Amino acid sequence: MSFNIAIDGPAGAGKSTIAKKIAAKKGYIYVDTGAMYRAMALYLIREQATPEQIDEKCEHADITIGYENGEQVVYLNGENVNSYIRTEEVGRMASISSPNPNVRRKLTQLQQKLAADKDVVMDGRDIGTCVLPGAQVKVYLTADSHERALRRYRELTAKGETCDLDTIEKDIVERDRQDMTREISPLKQAEDAVLLDSSHMTIDEVVDAVITLCDREG
Ligand code: DC
């Protein structure tokens, strides 16, 4: 049986950084489910889909993942779309399209298939609650919104982009609200998930805490 680690939490909590490090330490595959929702959003933008058309249009998007040089690559109808999915526009469309039941059914099935026969560290919003309810280790990783905004602000300014901390924090709070209040698969801590608040923890401290949880499960 495969070993599954589920990491859920709000935007900017550090899920992907932590998940990648754990995957490397354990030799597991890292699965970034947000990237799949983003690839679907990119397809819908390219198709100029209206919200009413999402149900039908999403059926024509074939999303798969693979690995090149150790990095997850998302393919949309056979095209590597990694370099197109990190824009604000795609992020906005992803938050509009990810609550759609057809979109979620399609991507959840793909995620479950990946985890069925491989050891994975999967991060997202509904992994412990809906996608992998039987995961051996479940973590709900969070940090306060000001700290998450600061991290994003530092990331952007390091890249030479000009940005405003207050605006970033407002965006983060709004995304949390959308993710937590949607009807289908809202972001919430699974009953059996361990809560880790990374506001005052280093990356290595969080990684060690998750590895300890894995070791306990054998
Ligand atoms: O983590 P991210 O910003 O790349 O996620 C993109 C969008 O997809 C975001 O609006 C939340 C949504 N998402 C989701 O609904 N369920 C997941 N398992 C992962 C992401």
Boltz pocket constraint, residues with backbone or C-beta under 6 A from the ligand:
constraints:
  - pocket:
      binder: B
      contacts: [[A, 11], [A, 33], [A, 34], [A, 35], [A, 37], [A, 38], [A, 91], [A, 94], [A, 95], [A, 96], [A, 98], [A, 99], [A, 123], [A, 124], [A, 125], [A, 126], [A, 127], [A, 179], [A, 185]]
      max_distance: 6.0
